[in-house]
Amino acid sequence: MKQLLTILLFCLLCLTQARAQTPIEADVVIYGGTSAAVTAAVQVKKMNRSVVIVSPDKHLGGLSAGGLGFTDTGNKSVIGGLAREFYHRIYLHYAQPSAWNWQPQSEYGNKGQGTPAMDGAERTMWIFEPHVAEQVFEDFVKENNIKVYRDEWLDRKKGVSKKGEKITAIRTLSGKTFRGKMFIDATYEGDLMAAAKVSYRVGREANSEFNETWNGVQIGVLHHGHYFKQPVSAYKIPGDAKSGLLPLISPLPPGEKGSADKRVQAYCFRMCLTDLPANRIPFVRPEGYDSTQYELLVRVFKNGWEEAFNKYDPIPNHKTDVNNHGPFSTDYIGMNYDYPEASYEKRKEIIAAHATYQKGLLYFMSTDPRVPDNIREHMNKWGLSRDEFKDNGNWPHQLYIREARRMTGMEVMTEHEVLGKKQVVNPVGMGSYTLDSHNTQRYVQDDGTVQNEGDVEVRVPEPYRISYGAIVPRKGECENLLVPVCVSSTHIAYGSIRMEPVFMILGQSAATAAIQAIDAKKAVQDISYEQLKAQLLKDKQRL
């Protein structure tokens, strides 16, 4: 009996391994679980081709479903196609009285970022709760019968098979193999792109490389209040360099203005908090909490700073999308430099450190007696939303990877295209948001005070075109890969492009190009732009 059971178990194991080794085939293989991945997959289906999503994430939608509900719209008139369909579906949800389970719609107001939250005339809504966005993405997948393989992580060392300049298959760490005619890297990190040996950059270019103004180190540029307005000593004993630096201040020189470096703008979690007691979970002391990490914030408060709650932007049902604001906030400045190239294990450590820092910040502000009474009392009115991120301790499942790798493609978008100084002749979408980089480092000035560096916010005068050449690799590197998230751009141009509506737009356009490349039996670099443009316009993209 025992021998028979052993044989059966062995046969079952062999069958499981065989299934894992049998390649899964589709016309288009999409790697990533972001909003761009979903819109790309839907477009493939609409063009009557087969597609699979291979997602390292369990939840679809990336930041759009991960806490960023106060959409960075810019000029909403340039958002078309499936991206606009997403926001239309958000509108349809909130048009139902049943959607307003924690507050009346009339109480919510209609505040959006540069646009009304709910636009009745255009039947779009730009502000939403995380779980509502995730459901829209899941509906897209279900309605279009898209197969999604979740929690599947690309084998970044040996998992990309190429024949000449073509990817033939990718393999995940679980042993699954996915074959396709075309591949789309829709991750925030650009892991497939990098594993396919496509050129890319990490960090900031020197201004001199593309004759830019807002790239590179930005010493002395102090925009929008995300800096120390009043002098704050960088040292443990104020004014005493021998006492050592306070935590979260770099001991390294910041570099010369306009020079290149490998630093990456700060990440944070976009928290969904609520002040409604019935749905509120109080902040708790996180494991690894260290109150000394927040000494700089104490000194900022002592200087009279009172903007702690200025980016608690309202989303429906008494909730917020909380973003970084001020000199010391949710951005974990300088603690993400290794992330773009790091191993999966190291990335998990970086993500965990960000969570500990941010949870600790909430606990500190709500409990520490050094925090001014009025701020501490106000903070205690807030908590995590009980009905969001239920399988992750009510904490967002996606860290805001504002920037990681950026492809060096056929064309490089720079501040000149974004600011309207140089025209794009082959657009596949549009952007309109401010040139926006968060702080990149926190350093010691010559007088011993602390300052932040890297925050840039420059108004874009009008919507701009995004080049097809920015989502395809250079000739000779890979002829069947498109990259709609880690697009080919300079650091500062990416600061405008990197918005969720744009990623959805570029995901759809990338899929359209992929299908046309298959039909024409051409490399993605060689397809007819006029044919691509015609299909994009037919699908209501704004060019």
C-alpha positions in Angstrom: 0.0 0.0 0.0 2.8 2.4 0.9 4.6 1.5 -2.3 1.5 2.2 -4.3 1.0 5.5 -2.6 4.6 6.4 -3.4 4.1 5.6 -7.1 1.0 7.6 -7.3 2.7 10.6 -5.6 5.6 10.3 -8.1 3.2 10.2 -11.0 1.4 13.2 -9.7 4.7 15.1 -9.4 5.7 14.1 -12.9 2.3 15.3 -14.2 2.7 18.6 -12.4 6.2 19.1 -13.7 5.1 18.3 -17.2 2.3 20.9 -17.0 4.7 23.4 -15.8 7.1 22.6 -18.6 4.5 22.7 -21.4 4.8 26.1 -23.0 1.9 28.5 -22.8 1.5 30.2 -26.2 -0.2 33.4 -27.2 0.3 36.0 -30.0 1.2 38.6 -27.4 2.8 37.9 -24.0 2.5 40.8 -21.5 4.8 40.9 -18.5 3.4 42.9 -15.6 0.2 43.6 -13.7 0.0 47.4 -14.0 -2.8 49.4 -15.5 -0.8 49.5 -18.8 -0.7 45.7 -18.8 -4.5 45.4 -18.6 -5.2 48.0 -21.3 -2.6 46.4 -23.5 -4.3 43.0 -23.1 -7.8 44.3 -23.7 -6.6 45.9 -26.9 -5.0 42.7 -28.2 -8.3 41.0 -27.6 -10.2 43.7 -29.4 -8.0 43.1 -32.4 -8.9 39.4 -32.3 -5.5 38.1 -31.2 -4.6 35.9 -28.3 -2.9 37.3 -25.2 -1.7 36.3 -21.7 -0.7 38.5 -18.8 2.2 37.2 -16.8 2.0 39.2 -13.6 4.4 39.1 -10.7 1.6 40.8 -8.7 -1.5 39.2 -7.3 -3.5 42.4 -7.7 -4.0 44.0 -11.1 -3.8 47.7 -11.7 -0.5 48.8 -10.1 -0.8 52.2 -8.5 -4.2 52.9 -10.0 -5.5 50.1 -7.7 -2.9 50.6 -5.1 -3.8 53.9 -3.4 -3.3 56.5 -6.1 -7.0 57.4 -6.4 -6.5 61.2 -6.7 -5.6 60.9 -10.3 -2.8 63.0 -11.8 -4.9 64.0 -14.8 -3.3 67.0 -16.1 -5.4 68.1 -19.1 -8.1 65.4 -19.2 -9.0 66.2 -22.8 -5.9 64.2 -24.0 -7.0 61.1 -22.2 -8.8 58.8 -24.7 -9.2 55.2 -25.7 -9.3 52.5 -23.0 -7.9 54.9 -20.4 -11.0 57.1 -20.8 -13.1 53.9 -20.7 -11.5 53.1 -17.3 -12.5 56.5 -15.9 -16.0 56.2 -17.5 -16.5 52.9 -15.6 -15.4 54.6 -12.4 -18.1 57.2 -13.1 -20.7 54.5 -13.7 -19.8 52.9 -10.3 -20.2 56.1 -8.4 -23.4 57.1 -10.2 -25.0 54.3 -8.2 -26.4 55.3 -4.8 -25.1 52.0 -3.4 -21.5 53.1 -4.0 -21.8 55.7 -1.3 -21.9 53.4 1.7 -19.9 55.7 4.1 -21.1 59.1 3.1 -23.8 60.8 0.9 -22.5 61.8 -2.5 -23.6 65.3 -1.8 -21.3 65.5 1.2 -18.3 64.4 -0.8 -17.9 67.5 -2.9 -16.3 67.3 -6.4 -12.7 68.2 -5.9 -10.2 66.7 -8.4 -6.6 67.4 -9.3 -7.0 70.1 -12.0 -10.5 68.8 -12.9 -13.8 68.1 -11.1 -13.7 64.7 -9.5 -16.9 63.7 -11.3 -17.6 65.1 -14.7 -21.3 64.5 -15.5 -21.1 66.0 -19.0 -18.4 63.6 -20.1 -19.5 60.8 -17.8 -16.0 60.3 -16.3 -14.8 60.2 -12.7 -11.1 60.8 -11.9 -11.1 60.2 -8.1 -11.8 56.8 -6.6 -11.3 54.2 -3.9 -8.6 51.6 -4.5 -10.9 48.6 -4.4 -13.2 50.2 -7.0 -10.3 50.7 -9.4 -9.2 47.1 -8.9 -12.6 45.8 -9.7 -12.7 47.7 -13.0 -9.5 46.1 -14.0 -10.8 42.7 -13.0 -13.9 43.4 -15.0 -11.8 44.3 -18.1 -10.0 40.9 -17.7 -13.2 38.9 -17.2 -15.2 40.5 -20.0 -12.4 39.9 -22.5 -11.6 36.4 -21.3 -8.0 37.3 -20.7 -5.9 34.6 -19.0 -3.8 36.0 -16.2 -1.0 34.1 -14.5 -0.5 35.8 -11.1 2.5 35.6 -8.8 4.7 34.6 -11.7 8.2 36.2 -11.5 10.4 36.4 -14.5 13.7 34.5 -14.2 15.8 37.6 -14.8 19.1 35.6 -15.2 18.1 32.8 -17.6 14.4 33.4 -18.3 14.5 35.2 -21.7 15.1 33.1 -24.8 16.1 35.0 -28.0 16.7 34.0 -31.5 18.7 36.7 -33.1 16.9 39.9 -32.3 13.6 38.2 -31.3 12.4 37.1 -28.0 11.0 33.6 -28.5 9.9 32.8 -24.9 10.1 33.9 -21.3 10.3 31.6 -18.3 9.3 32.4 -14.7 10.8 31.2 -11.5 8.0 28.6 -11.1 9.1 26.9 -14.3 6.4 28.1 -16.6 7.3 29.0 -20.1 5.4 31.5 -22.2 5.9 31.7 -26.0 4.8 34.6 -28.1 5.2 36.5 -31.3 5.3 39.8 -29.5 6.2 40.8 -26.0 5.2 43.8 -23.9 7.1 44.8 -20.7 4.5 46.6 -18.7 6.3 46.6 -15.3 7.4 49.6 -13.4 10.9 48.2 -13.1 11.6 47.2 -16.8 12.8 43.7 -15.8 11.9 42.0 -19.1 13.4 44.8 -21.1 16.7 44.5 -19.1 16.8 40.7 -19.2 16.3 41.0 -23.0 19.5 43.0 -23.2 17.8 46.2 -24.2 19.7 49.4 -23.4 18.4 51.5 -20.5 19.3 54.1 -17.9 19.0 54.5 -14.2 19.3 57.9 -12.5 19.6 61.4 -13.8 21.3 62.6 -17.0 23.5 65.7 -16.9 21.8 68.8 -18.3 24.5 69.0 -20.9 23.7 65.6 -22.5 20.4 66.8 -24.1 20.8 70.5 -23.5 18.2 70.5 -20.8 17.6 72.8 -17.8 15.8 70.7 -15.2 17.7 67.4 -15.3 20.6 66.3 -13.2 21.4 67.5 -9.7 19.2 70.5 -8.8 21.0 72.2 -5.9 19.3 75.5 -5.1 16.1 74.7 -6.8 13.4 74.8 -4.2 9.9 74.2 -5.5 6.4 73.8 -4.0 7.4 73.6 -0.3 9.1 70.2 -0.3 12.2 71.7 1.3 13.4 73.0 4.7 12.1 76.6 4.6 13.7 77.4 8.0 17.2 76.4 9.0 17.4 73.0 10.7 20.7 71.7 12.0 21.7 68.4 10.4 23.5 67.2 13.6 22.3 65.2 16.6 23.4 68.1 18.9 22.4 71.2 16.9 25.4 73.0 15.5 27.9 70.3 16.7 29.2 68.3 13.7 31.1 66.0 16.0 27.9 64.7 17.4 27.1 63.0 14.1 24.3 63.4 11.6 20.7 62.8 12.4 19.1 59.8 10.6 18.0 60.0 7.0 20.6 62.6 6.0 23.3 61.6 3.5 26.9 62.2 4.5 27.9 62.5 0.8 28.3 65.7 -1.1 25.2 66.4 -3.3 27.1 67.0 -6.5 27.4 69.9 -8.8 24.2 71.5 -10.2 23.2 70.0 -13.5 25.5 67.0 -13.2 24.5 63.4 -13.8 24.1 60.8 -11.0 22.6 57.4 -10.3 20.2 58.6 -7.6 16.5 57.8 -8.0 13.6 60.1 -6.9 11.9 59.0 -3.7 9.2 56.3 -3.3 6.3 56.1 -0.9 3.0 54.3 -0.4 -0.1 56.2 -1.3 -2.1 55.5 1.8 -5.9 55.2 1.9 -6.8 56.6 5.3 -10.2 57.3 6.8 -11.5 59.6 9.6 -14.7 57.6 9.9 -14.7 55.7 13.2 -16.9 52.9 11.9 -14.3 52.1 9.1 -11.1 53.1 10.9 -8.3 51.0 12.1 -6.0 52.9 14.6 -2.3 53.2 13.8 -0.2 50.7 15.7 3.5 50.6 16.6 5.1 48.6 13.7 7.8 46.0 14.2 11.2 47.7 14.0 9.8 51.1 15.0 12.5 53.6 16.0 11.4 57.0 17.1 14.8 58.6 16.5 14.2 58.3 12.7 11.7 61.2 13.0 13.9 63.7 14.9 14.1 65.9 11.8 10.3 66.2 11.8 10.3 67.3 15.4 12.6 70.1 14.5 10.4 71.1 11.6 7.4 71.3 13.9 9.4 73.4 16.3 10.0 75.9 13.5 6.2 76.3 13.2 5.5 74.1 10.2 1.7 73.3 10.1 1.2 71.6 6.7 1.2 68.0 7.9 -2.3 67.3 6.5 -2.1 69.3 3.3 -1.9 66.2 1.0 -4.7 64.2 2.6 -6.7 64.5 -0.7 -10.3 63.4 -0.4 -11.6 60.4 -2.3 -15.2 59.0 -1.8 -16.5 57.5 1.4 -14.5 59.5 3.9 -11.2 58.3 2.6 -8.0 59.9 1.4 -5.2 59.4 -1.0 -2.3 60.5 1.1 0.9 61.7 -0.7 4.2 63.2 0.4 4.1 66.9 1.4 6.7 69.2 2.9 10.4 68.8 4.0 9.9 65.5 5.9 6.9 63.3 5.0 6.0 60.0 3.5 8.8 60.0 0.9 11.6 57.8 2.2 14.3 60.0 0.6 17.5 58.3 -0.5 16.5 54.8 0.6 15.6 53.4 -2.9 18.8 53.8 -5.0 19.4 50.1 -5.2 15.8 49.2 -6.1 15.8 49.4 -9.9 18.6 46.8 -10.3 18.1 44.9 -7.1 17.3 41.2 -6.8 13.7 40.2 -5.9 14.9 39.5 -2.3 16.6 42.9 -2.0 13.6 44.7 -3.4 11.4 43.0 -0.8 13.7 44.3 1.9 13.5 47.8 0.4 9.7 47.7 0.2 9.5 46.4 3.8 11.8 49.2 5.0 9.5 51.8 3.3 6.5 50.3 5.0 8.2 50.3 8.4 9.3 53.9 7.9 5.8 55.1 6.8 3.9 53.1 9.4 6.3 54.4 12.0 5.7 57.9 10.8 1.9 57.5 11.4 2.5 56.0 14.8 5.0 58.7 15.8 2.7 61.6 14.7 -0.2 60.1 16.6 1.6 59.2 19.9 4.9 60.9 20.5 4.7 63.8 23.0 7.3 65.8 21.0 4.7 66.2 18.3 2.6 69.4 18.9 -0.7 68.6 20.7 -2.9 69.9 17.9 -1.2 67.8 15.2 -1.1 64.7 17.4 -4.8 65.1 18.2 -5.7 65.6 14.6 -3.6 62.6 13.6 -5.5 60.4 16.0 -8.7 61.1 14.0 -7.3 59.1 11.2 -6.6 55.4 10.6 -6.3 52.8 7.9 -9.4 52.0 6.0 -10.9 48.7 7.1 -12.4 47.9 3.7 -9.3 48.5 1.7 -6.4 46.1 1.0 -8.0 43.5 3.2 -5.5 40.7 2.4 -2.5 43.0 3.2 -3.3 44.3 6.7 -5.2 47.2 5.1 -1.8 48.5 3.8 -1.3 49.3 0.0 0.0 46.3 -1.9 2.0 48.5 -4.3 4.9 50.8 -3.5 4.9 53.9 -5.6 7.8 53.2 -7.9 8.0 56.7 -9.4 11.0 55.8 -11.5 13.2 52.8 -12.0 14.8 51.9 -15.3 14.2 53.9 -18.4 14.7 52.4 -21.8 17.1 54.0 -24.3 14.9 53.5 -27.3 14.7 54.6 -31.0 13.9 58.1 -29.7 14.4 59.7 -26.3 11.8 62.1 -24.9 13.4 65.1 -23.3 12.1 68.2 -21.6 12.2 69.9 -25.0 9.3 67.7 -26.3 7.4 68.0 -23.0 7.7 71.8 -22.9 6.7 72.1 -26.5 10.0 73.3 -27.8 10.5 70.3 -30.1 7.7 68.6 -32.0 7.0 64.9 -32.1 6.0 63.6 -35.6 4.9 60.1 -34.8 2.8 60.3 -31.6 1.1 57.3 -29.9 -0.4 59.2 -27.0 -0.2 62.5 -25.2 0.8 63.8 -21.8 0.1 67.1 -20.1 1.2 66.8 -16.4 3.8 69.1 -14.8 7.5 68.2 -15.1 7.5 66.5 -11.6 10.4 64.9 -9.8 10.3 64.2 -6.1 13.3 64.7 -3.9 16.3 62.6 -4.6 18.6 63.2 -1.7 18.8 64.9 1.7 22.2 66.4 2.4 24.2 68.8 4.6 24.8 72.3 3.4 28.0 74.2 4.0 26.5 75.9 7.1 25.7 72.6 8.8 21.9 72.8 8.0 20.0 70.1 6.2 18.3 70.5 2.8 16.4 68.3 0.3 17.4 68.2 -3.4 15.7 66.9 -6.5 12.2 68.2 -6.2 11.3 69.9 -9.5 7.8 71.1 -10.5 7.7 73.0 -13.8 4.4 73.8 -15.6 3.9 72.3 -19.0 2.4 75.0 -21.2 0.2 72.7 -23.2 -0.4 69.0 -23.9 2.5 67.3 -25.8 2.9 64.3 -28.0 4.7 61.1 -26.9 6.7 59.4 -29.6 6.3 55.9 -30.9 10.1 55.7 -30.9 9.9 56.1 -27.1 8.2 52.7 -26.6 10.3 50.6 -28.9 14.0 49.5 -28.5 16.7 50.7 -30.8 17.2 48.7 -34.0 19.6 45.8 -33.5 18.5 45.1 -29.9 15.1 43.5 -30.0 12.5 43.6 -32.7 9.4 42.2 -31.0 9.3 44.0 -27.6 7.4 47.2 -26.7 7.9 49.1 -23.4 5.0 51.4 -22.5 5.9 52.1 -18.9 9.7 52.3 -18.6 9.7 54.5 -21.7 12.7 56.0 -23.5 13.0 59.4 -21.9 15.3 61.5 -19.7 14.7 61.6 -16.0 13.0 64.9 -16.1 10.8 64.2 -19.1 9.8 61.0 -17.4 8.6 63.1 -14.5 5.7 64.2 -16.6 5.1 61.0 -18.6 5.0 58.7 -15.6 1.3 59.2 -14.8 -1.2 56.4 -14.6 -3.5 57.6 -17.4 -0.5 57.9 -19.7 0.6 54.4 -18.9 -2.9 53.1 -19.8 -2.8 55.1 -23.1 0.7 53.8 -24.0 -0.3 50.2 -23.1 -3.1 50.3 -25.6 -0.9 51.9 -28.2 1.9 49.3 -27.7 -0.6 46.5 -28.1 -1.9 48.0 -31.3 1.6 48.2 -32.7 2.4 44.7 -31.6 -0.6 43.3 -33.6 0.3 45.4 -36.7 3.8 44.1 -36.5 2.5 40.5 -36.4 0.2 41.1 -39.4 2.9 42.8 -41.4 5.6 40.3 -40.4 7.8 43.2 -39.5 9.9 44.3 -36.6 8.2 46.8 -34.3 10.7 49.4 -35.5 9.6 49.0 -39.1 5.8 49.1 -39.1 3.9 51.7 -40.9 3.2 54.7 -38.7 0.3 55.8 -40.8 -1.4 52.5 -40.4 -0.8 52.6 -36.7 -2.1 56.2 -36.4 -5.2 55.2 -38.3 -6.0 52.4 -35.9 -5.3 54.5 -32.8 -7.6 57.2 -34.0 -10.3 54.6 -34.8 -9.9 53.4 -31.2 -10.4 57.0 -29.9 -6.8 57.6 -28.8 -5.9 61.3 -28.6 -2.8 62.1 -30.7 
